[in-house]
Amino acid sequence: MATSFTDDLRQRIKATKPTRWIRFSIVALIFIAWVAWLGNWWVLLVLLLLFDIYITGYIPFTWWKKSRNAAVRTVMSWVDAIVYALILVYFVFTFVGQNYQIPSSSLEKTLLVGDYLWVNKMSYGPRVPMTPIHFPLVHNTFPIINTKSYLETPTWTYHRLKGLGDVERGDIVVFNFPAGDTIAFNVQNPDYYTLVKMYGHAAVNTRRETFGEIMYRPVDRRENYVKRAVGLPGETLEIRDGDIYIDGQRQPMPEFAQFNYYIQAASPLADADWERLGVSLDDRHPINVSSADSLNVKAMGFTVASNGSIPPIYVAPLTAAMVEMAANDPAFLHTMKVNAPEEEYLFPDGVSHNWTRADYGPLWIPKKGSSIDLTPLNWATYNRVIRNYEGHHDAYLASDGKVYIDGKPADTYTFQMDYYFMMGDNRDNSLDSRYWGFVPEDHIVGKPMRVLISFDKDKGLLNGGIRWDRIFMDANKGY
């Protein structure tokens, strides 16, 4: 006599061991709490799958355990363990935290090249993945084969879960690079938009042998950057002679802020001299001068020998403490701060023509719910926010000076997200918001908490290559 599905279900439930009920109950409670945090109750349907995995067993996930082939059992046991590990890593990296490496010197001496950080994604609330299907151990590109490590569909709209707090001024923040929405695969530094300014749109988009394929990346697959939040939503930021002013109030300088200095030495500096001062190999730049330049060099305040020769001059980023150290070290004759030059590619285009990285602004930072008048000047400043970050891709400024959004003329615009202004502590050697603009809230990844380990690339592993004093150091300090 055939057994009905209901009878079979009862038998399976009755035959389940108490230990499996306990395991299912624990997993179910954790899962329900996670769904409540997620705020999407449709995901509770996955509870049916968990019930089958632990209790009823209709889907034969463990079919391989009954195989008579020992090789199949061995291989599938490894596959089973790897799949479970990858699922666990996916959830931890997405909703709890992740390790990141510091690739550039933009935050030295606060964070060093070679630091590996633990970044807490719960600090500001983890994002629900916008590209949910991706390989958890690779950010956007599989190495060697150079293919995407994610599927572009399906996609989910931006949603951030409740976190432990908000971004505060002075926080060091990991975020997705806003200007990384479009990339030239072969040349990703400088970014695509700067390449277009330098070489022209046609050249960048047609010279594939030089620039590579032009690709779009979704928000959460864009490159990760780490900078310090110096301007918050709704504030007006201005930089005067290197000092940051918020709403007219001068802000404290980060403890490890660096600026470029000319350094004149009594004789050519050895590695030991630079190491004593704390300047890495990549940051030491000799200046080529000859005796013919002696009058100009002397007028700048540098030393010229009696025979007309000029002791060596270098450029390097220094903190205030390093400047004081050089002043008390006989190996160094003179230090002088480098004046910031006029630059062609500062943000925003058409507005920053007389700004420098040391004298910048004023610039108002967009705040969710705040509105602006759509004047040509405001359009020049905020059009990328409106078009690229808030999704009004067809918005434009007409020849009559009128702005059109979604096909309709508009006199004002109300922002849908909060934005931040991010800068590196290595002020003269940091490509940051001064060059590519605001960081939208949906690009925020998390807050670095600890340095897990740190490697000095200028040294061998057995010769000081591991910076033992930085292990488990606070990764969010110095302001």
C-alpha positions as a printed Julia matrix, in Angstrom:
479×3 Matrix{Float64}:
  0.0    0.0     0.0
  1.43   3.36   -1.06
  2.39   5.77    1.7
  0.94   9.26    1.43
  3.21  12.3     1.57
  1.67  13.31    4.89
  2.34   9.9     6.43
  5.88   9.89    5.05
  6.49  13.39    6.46
  5.25  12.28    9.9
  7.52   9.25    9.84
 10.57  11.34    8.89
  9.86  13.87   11.65
  9.27  11.11   14.19
 12.53   9.37   13.22
 14.63  12.53   13.65
 17.07  12.32   16.54
 16.73  14.87   19.38
 20.26  16.16   18.67
 19.22  17.17   15.14
 16.15  18.98   16.54
 18.44  20.87   18.9
 20.8   21.81   16.06
 17.89  22.88   13.86
 16.39  24.99   16.66
 19.66  26.84   17.22
 20.18  27.46   13.5
 16.54  28.51   13.05
 16.68  31.04   15.9
 19.89  32.56   14.52
 18.39  32.65   11.03
 15.14  34.3    12.19
 17.1   36.93   14.13
 19.18  37.61   11.02
 16.05  37.95    8.85
 14.59  40.41   11.37
 17.81  42.44   11.14
 17.68  42.16    7.35
 14.12  43.5     7.36
 12.99  41.28    4.46
 10.56  38.64    5.75
 10.33  36.92    2.38
 13.75  35.45    3.16
 12.04  33.34    5.87
 11.04  30.98    3.07
 14.61  29.65    3.28
 13.59  28.24    6.67
 11.78  25.49    4.76
 15.08  24.5     3.16
 16.8   24.46    6.54
 13.98  22.29    7.93
 14.55  19.79    5.14
 18.33  19.81    5.63
 18.09  19.08    9.37
 14.79  17.19    9.75
 13.02  15.73    6.72
 15.84  15.11    4.24
 13.82  15.07    1.02
 16.61  16.81   -0.91
 19.54  14.34   -1.0
 22.33  16.77   -0.13
 24.36  13.94    1.43
 23.8   11.31   -1.28
 27.55  10.8    -1.58
 27.79   9.36    1.94
 25.97   6.26    0.72
 28.19   5.78   -2.34
 30.11   2.5    -2.57
 32.98   4.33   -4.28
 35.55   5.46   -1.68
 36.99   8.08   -4.05
 33.56   9.68   -4.49
 33.04   9.79   -0.74
 36.48  11.34   -0.17
 36.18  13.97   -2.92
 32.62  14.92   -2.01
 33.5   15.23    1.69
 36.08  17.85    0.72
 33.6   19.58   -1.61
 31.0   19.57    1.16
 33.46  21.13    3.65
 34.62  23.77    1.14
 31.05  24.76    0.24
 30.1   25.17    3.91
 33.28  27.2     4.5
 32.58  29.47    1.53
 28.99  30.06    2.67
 30.24  30.95    6.15
 32.92  33.27    4.72
 30.31  34.91    2.47
 28.07  35.78    5.42
 30.92  36.9     7.68
 32.53  39.08    4.98
 29.17  40.54    3.96
 27.54  41.25    7.31
 30.26  41.23   10.0
 33.66  42.31    8.72
 36.53  41.64    6.39
 40.28  42.03    6.06
 41.7   44.69    3.72
 45.22  45.63    2.69
 46.6   49.19    2.57
 48.07  49.51   -0.96
 49.16  53.19   -1.0
 50.7   55.8     1.26
 47.73  58.2     1.29
 47.14  57.67    5.04
 50.73  57.45    6.25
 51.79  57.68    9.02
 48.39  56.72   10.43
 48.2   53.56    8.34
 51.19  52.19    6.46
 51.59  50.46    3.12
 51.54  46.76    3.95
 49.07  47.02    6.83
 46.36  44.36    6.78
 43.24  45.67    8.5
 40.17  44.13   10.08
 37.28  46.29    8.91
 34.08  46.2    10.97
 31.06  46.39    8.66
 28.68  46.56   11.61
 30.06  49.95   12.7
 27.9   51.86   10.22
 25.58  48.96    9.39
 26.42  46.35    6.72
 25.0   46.79    3.25
 22.75  44.14    1.8
 24.77  43.0    -1.25
 23.8   44.86   -4.41
 25.39  42.09   -6.49
 24.5   39.11   -4.27
 26.06  36.41   -6.42
 29.83  36.79   -6.14
 32.81  34.71   -5.13
 33.47  35.59   -1.48
 37.28  35.57   -1.53
 37.72  37.8    -4.6
 36.53  41.4    -4.81
 35.81  41.95   -8.51
 38.32  40.1   -10.71
 39.64  36.55  -10.61
 43.46  36.71  -10.73
 45.38  35.22  -13.67
 42.26  34.63  -15.81
 41.16  38.29  -15.35
 37.43  37.63  -15.48
 34.64  39.06  -13.33
 34.18  37.35   -9.97
 30.49  38.3    -9.78
 27.29  38.05  -11.78
 25.69  41.33  -12.85
 22.2   39.86  -12.36
 20.29  39.67  -10.15
 20.83  43.06   -8.49
 19.29  44.44   -5.31
 18.6   48.07   -4.5
 20.72  49.76   -1.85
 19.72  48.93    1.7
 21.84  49.28    4.82
 21.09  47.36    8.0
 21.1   49.08   11.37
 24.62  49.53   12.65
 26.41  50.59   15.81
 26.66  54.25   14.82
 27.17  56.79   12.05
 30.24  58.08   10.26
 31.8   60.76   12.47
 34.32  63.43   11.61
 37.83  62.02   11.9
 36.79  58.4    11.29
 39.0   56.41    8.95
 36.55  54.76    6.55
 36.75  52.03    3.91
 34.51  52.76    0.92
 34.05  51.82   -2.72
 35.79  54.24   -5.07
 33.03  56.51   -6.45
 34.84  57.25   -9.72
 35.35  53.5   -10.21
 31.93  53.0   -11.8
 33.65  52.99  -15.21
 37.19  51.66  -15.68
 39.75  51.25  -18.44
 40.89  47.75  -17.51
 44.57  48.18  -18.43
 45.03  51.63  -16.83
 43.14  52.03  -13.56
 45.37  54.72  -12.05
 44.48  57.43  -12.84
 40.78  56.67  -13.03
 38.74  56.54  -16.24
 37.37  60.08  -15.94
 40.83  61.57  -15.45
 42.09  59.57  -18.43
 39.3   61.07  -20.53
 40.33  64.59  -19.43
 43.97  63.83  -20.27
 43.62  61.97  -23.57
 40.06  62.57  -24.77
 36.99  60.32  -24.79
 37.62  58.89  -28.25
 41.21  57.86  -27.49
 40.4   56.15  -24.19
 37.41  54.3   -25.66
 39.05  53.15  -28.9
 42.73  52.48  -28.08
 42.12  49.07  -26.54
 45.77  48.03  -26.88
 46.69  50.85  -24.46
 43.69  51.31  -22.19
 42.02  47.91  -22.44
 38.33  47.12  -22.26
 36.03  49.85  -20.92
 33.93  48.25  -18.17
 31.14  49.27  -15.78
 31.25  48.08  -12.18
 28.32  48.05   -9.73
 28.72  49.98   -6.48
 29.81  47.13   -4.21
 32.27  45.72   -6.77
 34.2   48.98   -7.18
 37.72  49.17   -5.78
 38.06  49.68   -2.03
 39.64  52.92   -0.81
 40.47  53.99    2.73
 40.54  57.67    3.76
 39.59  59.9     6.68
 36.12  61.49    6.8
 36.8   65.22    7.15
 33.46  66.61    5.95
 29.97  65.35    6.85
 26.57  65.75    5.15
 25.21  69.3     5.17
 28.53  70.92    6.1
 30.53  73.48    4.14
 34.18  72.53    3.8
 37.07  74.83    2.97
 40.84  74.31    3.05
 43.07  77.3     3.78
 46.83  76.82    3.6
 46.38  73.13    4.38
 44.03  73.62    7.35
 40.46  72.32    7.07
 37.59  74.61    8.03
 34.08  73.26    8.58
 31.32  75.88    8.52
 34.04  78.46    9.12
 35.59  76.68   12.12
 39.21  75.51   11.89
 39.54  71.77   12.56
 42.38  70.05   14.46
 45.16  68.64   12.32
 45.44  64.82   12.51
 48.41  63.75   14.6
 50.11  62.04   11.68
 49.17  64.48    8.9
 52.0   64.89    6.4
 52.89  67.57    3.86
 55.61  67.6     1.24
 58.84  69.27    2.33
 62.09  70.15    0.64
 64.9   68.58    2.68
 68.49  69.66    2.26
 71.15  67.35    3.65
 74.81  67.93    4.5
 75.69  65.0     2.24
 73.78  62.34    0.28
 71.46  60.56    2.68
 71.88  56.85    3.32
 69.02  54.42    3.94
 69.79  54.59    7.66
 69.23  58.38    7.62
 65.84  58.01    5.93
 64.85  55.16    8.21
 65.76  57.23   11.26
 63.53  60.0     9.95
 60.77  57.53    9.06
 60.5   58.08    5.29
 59.81  55.01    3.13
 61.77  54.22   -0.02
 58.95  55.22   -2.38
 58.58  58.64   -0.74
 62.19  59.8    -1.17
 62.65  62.0    -4.25
 65.98  63.73   -5.02
 65.85  67.14   -6.72
 68.3   67.63   -9.56
 70.02  71.01   -9.15
 73.36  72.28  -10.44
 75.68  75.13   -9.52
 73.92  77.2   -12.19
 70.85  77.19   -9.95
 72.77  78.44   -6.92
 71.33  81.97   -6.87
 67.76  80.74   -7.08
 68.38  77.99   -4.54
 70.03  80.45   -2.14
 67.11  82.88   -2.54
 64.77  80.08   -1.48
 66.7   79.71    1.78
 68.82  76.67    0.97
 72.54  76.39    1.69
 75.08  76.92   -1.1
 78.72  75.94   -0.44
 81.52  78.49   -0.82
 82.62  76.83   -4.06
 79.12  77.23   -5.5
 78.13  73.58   -5.12
 74.74  72.76   -3.68
 74.34  70.09   -1.0
 71.7   67.5    -2.01
 68.03  68.46   -1.85
 65.14  66.01   -1.62
 61.35  66.11   -1.48
 59.53  63.86    1.03
 56.31  63.92    3.08
 56.88  64.82    6.73
 54.73  65.12    9.84
 55.24  68.02   12.27
 57.18  65.65   14.55
 59.42  64.57   11.65
 60.15  68.22   10.76
 61.22  68.83   14.36
 63.35  65.68   14.3
 65.12  66.82   11.12
 65.76  70.23   12.67
 67.68  68.54   15.52
 69.59  66.08   13.33
 72.99  67.25   11.97
 72.48  65.14    8.83
 69.75  67.57    7.73
 70.6   71.2     6.98
 67.23  72.69    6.13
 63.55  71.84    5.6
 60.96  73.95    3.83
 57.34  73.21    3.06
 56.5   72.79   -0.63
 53.87  75.24   -1.86
 50.87  73.52   -3.43
 50.83  74.2    -7.2
 47.77  75.0    -9.26
 46.25  71.76  -10.55
 44.15  71.02  -13.58
 42.08  68.1   -12.38
 40.59  69.14   -9.05
 36.9   68.53   -8.32
 34.48  69.95   -9.34
 35.17  70.65  -13.02
 34.45  74.2   -14.05
 34.32  75.42  -10.44
 37.79  74.68   -9.07
 39.82  76.58  -11.68
 41.66  78.74   -9.09
 41.76  76.2    -6.25
 44.73  74.12   -5.1
 44.93  71.08   -2.87
 46.01  73.4     0.0
 43.53  76.21   -0.72
 40.27  74.59   -1.71
 36.59  75.49   -1.58
 34.29  76.49   -0.04
 32.2   73.49   -1.01
 28.84  72.4     0.45
 28.47  68.63    1.04
 25.05  67.2     0.04
 22.74  65.96    2.79
 19.74  63.65    2.42
 16.52  65.69    2.29
 18.31  69.0     1.61
 17.55  70.93   -1.56
 19.56  73.19   -3.86
 18.62  75.62   -6.61
 19.58  74.21  -10.0
 21.72  77.1   -11.19
 24.47  76.48  -13.78
 27.07  76.76  -10.99
 25.28  74.22   -8.79
 24.82  71.95  -11.79
 28.58  72.02  -12.43
 29.18  71.06   -8.79
 26.47  68.44   -8.22
 25.58  67.01  -11.63
 27.59  63.82  -11.04
 25.71  63.27   -7.77
 22.37  63.74   -9.53
 23.19  61.71  -12.62
 25.57  58.95  -11.53
 24.88  58.39   -7.83
 21.15  59.1    -7.59
 20.16  57.51  -10.89
 18.87  60.43  -13.01
 21.04  59.45  -15.94
 19.16  61.58  -18.46
 19.45  64.82  -16.45
 21.18  67.63  -18.33
 21.77  71.38  -18.51
 20.13  72.84  -21.61
 21.62  75.64  -23.71
 19.17  78.09  -22.16
 20.6   77.42  -18.69
 17.62  75.29  -17.61
 18.17  71.88  -15.96
 16.03  68.95  -17.05
 15.59  65.87  -14.84
 13.67  62.81  -16.02
 12.56  64.79  -19.05
 11.05  67.67  -17.06
 12.43  71.13  -16.3
 13.47  71.51  -12.66
 14.35  74.57  -10.59
 15.44  72.67   -7.46
 16.76  69.25   -6.53
 16.38  67.33   -3.24
 19.16  64.85   -2.44
 18.23  61.23   -1.77
 21.42  60.21    0.09
 24.02  61.57    2.48
 27.51  62.33    1.17
 30.96  62.61    2.72
 34.24  64.36    1.93
 37.23  62.03    2.38
 40.92  62.92    2.53
 44.19  61.15    3.22
 46.52  62.21    6.03
 49.4   62.29    3.55
 47.85  65.5     2.27
 50.09  66.23   -0.71
 50.21  62.61   -1.93
 46.59  61.52   -1.67
 44.1   61.21   -4.5
 40.93  61.89   -2.56
 37.7   63.9    -2.61
 39.62  66.97   -3.75
 40.13  65.16   -7.06
 37.06  62.94   -7.57
 34.39  64.39   -5.3
 31.9   63.19   -2.74
 31.5   59.68   -1.35
 27.82  58.59   -1.34
 26.48  56.73    1.69
 25.79  53.61   -0.4
 29.56  53.37   -1.1
 30.48  53.14    2.59
 31.91  49.69    3.47
 32.99  49.88    7.09
 35.39  51.11    9.74
 38.94  49.74   10.17
 39.37  48.55   13.75
 42.68  46.71   14.07
 45.89  46.12   12.15
 46.02  42.33   11.86
 49.6   42.23   10.6
 51.92  44.62    8.79
 54.69  43.99    6.24
 57.41  46.46    5.26
 57.95  45.91    1.54
 61.35  47.65    1.72
 62.72  44.89    3.95
 63.0   41.11    3.9
 60.82  38.99    6.18
 63.85  37.98    8.26
 65.27  41.51    8.29
 62.53  43.6     9.86
 59.95  42.87    7.16
 57.25  42.18    9.74
 56.29  45.24   11.79
 55.66  43.42   15.06
 54.83  46.64   16.91
 51.79  47.23   14.67
 50.08  43.85   15.17
 46.59  44.38   16.7
 47.23  48.13   16.82
 44.22  50.47   16.77
 43.58  51.23   13.07
 41.36  54.25   13.67
 43.32  56.89   15.53
 45.37  60.0    15.07
 42.72  62.75   15.04
